[in-house]
């Protein structure tokens, strides 16, 4: 019994000494971030188990800071795969050459510009002779391969500053079928009609 009491007394004294030592040196131990290792050394000396000591603050992993909603949204945006962007087509790349045929009256105007007797034809068209005014567009239409309607005739003269209604042009041609003949490809100037126009130019 005496030996047991002596041992218990020594253990108690050692525990008290350890407590005093820890209290006296706790600040220095924390600063060095080695509290767990020091306690483990003391525990080994006194026969205590390592896990009987609480873990030191230095050895406890810090919890990651909670991310804000803005940070989470930014992270998701970064992880999101960028959508495949099709290269924008420039106006020059998308513009295809026009296959549309030019308007018939513009073809006639171009033919008039190239004619050597342009001024005589203009003067004849501005004269009060509606028959000649109706035949001159047909005079250009055949060689140019253009179908000349009464509407085309009206636009042709309007572009030259002459007012000529389409119904009037159609009426005049109906009254002179020998000068302008209706074919499957539209109204065409007959040989007599061509002679009529050329005679008018010669007689000026």
C-alpha positions in Angstrom: 0.0 0.0 0.0 2.8 2.4 0.8 4.4 1.8 -2.6 1.1 2.4 -4.3 0.5 5.6 -2.4 4.0 6.7 -3.1 3.5 6.1 -6.9 0.1 7.9 -6.8 1.7 10.8 -5.1 4.5 10.9 -7.6 2.0 10.8 -10.5 -0.1 13.5 -8.9 3.0 15.6 -8.3 4.1 15.1 -11.9 0.7 16.1 -13.2 0.7 19.2 -11.1 4.2 20.0 -12.3 3.1 19.5 -15.9 0.1 21.8 -15.4 2.4 24.5 -14.0 4.9 24.0 -16.8 2.2 24.3 -19.5 0.7 27.4 -18.0 4.1 29.0 -17.7 5.1 28.2 -21.2 1.8 28.1 -23.1 2.4 31.5 -24.8 5.8 30.5 -26.1 4.5 27.1 -27.2 1.6 28.7 -29.2 3.9 31.2 -30.8 6.2 28.4 -32.0 3.1 26.4 -33.3 4.4 23.3 -31.6 2.0 22.8 -28.7 0.9 19.4 -29.8 4.4 18.1 -30.3 5.5 19.5 -26.9 2.5 18.0 -25.1 3.1 14.7 -26.8 6.7 14.8 -25.6 5.6 15.5 -22.0 2.9 12.9 -22.3 5.4 10.3 -23.4 7.5 11.1 -20.4 4.6 10.8 -18.1 3.0 7.8 -19.8 0.0 9.6 -21.2 -1.5 8.7 -24.6 -1.0 11.2 -27.5 -4.7 11.5 -28.3 -5.6 12.5 -24.8 -4.3 16.0 -25.6 -6.5 18.4 -27.6 -5.0 19.3 -31.0 -3.1 22.5 -31.2 -4.6 25.4 -33.2 -1.7 25.2 -35.6 -2.4 21.6 -36.5 -6.2 22.1 -37.0 -6.9 22.8 -40.6 -8.7 26.1 -41.1 -12.1 25.9 -42.7 -12.2 27.5 -46.2 -13.9 30.8 -46.3 -17.4 30.7 -47.6 -17.6 32.0 -51.2 -20.1 34.8 -52.0 -22.8 34.4 -54.5 -21.0 36.6 -56.9 -17.8 34.5 -56.7 -19.8 31.3 -57.3 -21.5 32.9 -60.3 -18.2 34.0 -61.7 -16.7 30.5 -61.2 -19.6 28.9 -63.1 -19.2 31.4 -65.9 -15.5 30.5 -66.2 -16.3 26.8 -66.3 -19.0 27.2 -68.8 -17.8 26.2 -72.3 -17.9 29.1 -74.7 -20.6 28.7 -77.4 -19.3 28.1 -80.8 -19.4 31.4 -82.5 -19.9 31.4 -86.2 -17.7 34.0 -88.0 -19.7 37.0 -89.0 -20.1 37.4 -92.6 -19.1 40.8 -93.8 -21.3 42.7 -96.3 -18.7 42.0 -99.0 -18.6 38.3 -98.3 -22.4 37.8 -98.2 -23.1 40.0 -101.2 -23.5 37.8 -104.2 -23.3 39.1 -107.7 -26.8 40.0 -108.8 -28.2 37.6 -111.5 -31.2 39.8 -111.9 -31.6 41.3 -115.4 -31.6 45.1 -115.6 -35.0 46.7 -116.2 -36.1 46.9 -119.8 -36.4 50.7 -120.0 -32.8 51.0 -118.7 -31.5 48.7 -121.4 -33.3 50.9 -124.0 -31.8 54.1 -122.4 -28.3 52.5 -122.7 -28.9 51.7 -126.3 -30.1 55.2 -126.9 -26.9 56.7 -125.4 -24.7 54.6 -127.8 -26.7 55.5 -130.9 -25.0 58.0 -133.2 -28.3 59.9 -133.8 -29.3 60.1 -130.2 -30.2 63.8 -130.4 -32.4 63.3 -133.5 -34.2 60.4 -131.7 -34.8 62.5 -128.7 -36.2 65.4 -130.8 -38.5 63.0 -132.6 -39.8 61.6 -129.4 -40.6 65.0 -128.0 -42.5 65.9 -131.1 -46.4 65.6 -130.9 -46.2 62.5 -133.1 -47.5 59.7 -130.7 -46.9 57.0 -133.4 -43.2 57.8 -133.7 -43.0 58.0 -129.9 -44.4 54.5 -129.6 -42.1 53.1 -132.3 -38.8 54.5 -131.1 -38.5 52.1 -128.1 -39.3 49.2 -130.3 -36.6 50.4 -132.7 -34.1 49.7 -129.9 -35.9 46.8 -128.3 -35.3 44.3 -131.1 -31.5 44.5 -131.4 -31.3 44.6 -127.5 -33.5 41.6 -127.1 -35.9 43.4 -124.8 -39.6 42.9 -124.6 -41.1 46.4 -125.0 -44.5 46.8 -123.4 -46.6 50.0 -123.2 -45.4 50.3 -119.6 -41.8 50.0 -120.7 -42.4 52.7 -123.3 -43.9 55.0 -120.7 -41.0 54.6 -118.3 -38.5 55.1 -121.1 -39.9 58.5 -122.1 -40.4 59.5 -118.5 -36.7 59.0 -117.8 -36.0 61.4 -120.7 -38.5 64.0 -119.3 -41.3 63.2 -121.7 -44.7 62.3 -120.3 -46.4 59.5 -122.2 -49.1 57.3 -120.7 -48.9 53.6 -121.2 -52.6 53.3 -122.4 -51.9 55.8 -125.1 -48.8 53.9 -126.4 -50.8 50.6 -126.5 -53.7 52.3 -128.3 -51.5 53.7 -131.0 -49.8 50.4 -131.7 -53.2 48.7 -132.0 -54.2 51.2 -134.6 -51.0 50.5 -136.7 -50.6 46.8 -136.7 -48.6 46.9 -140.0 -45.8 48.8 -138.2 -45.7 46.8 -135.0 -46.6 43.1 -134.8 -47.4 41.1 -131.8 -45.3 37.9 -131.6 -44.8 35.1 -129.0 -41.9 37.2 -127.6 -43.8 40.5 -127.4 -44.4 43.3 -129.8 -41.8 43.7 -132.5 -41.1 46.4 -134.9 -41.9 45.3 -138.5 -39.8 46.2 -141.5 -42.3 48.9 -142.4 -42.1 50.3 -138.9 -38.3 50.4 -139.0 -38.5 52.3 -142.3 -41.0 54.7 -140.8 -38.6 55.6 -137.9 -35.6 56.0 -140.2 -37.5 58.1 -142.7 -38.5 60.4 -139.8 -34.9 60.8 -138.7 -33.8 61.6 -142.3 -36.5 64.1 -142.8 -35.6 65.5 -139.3 
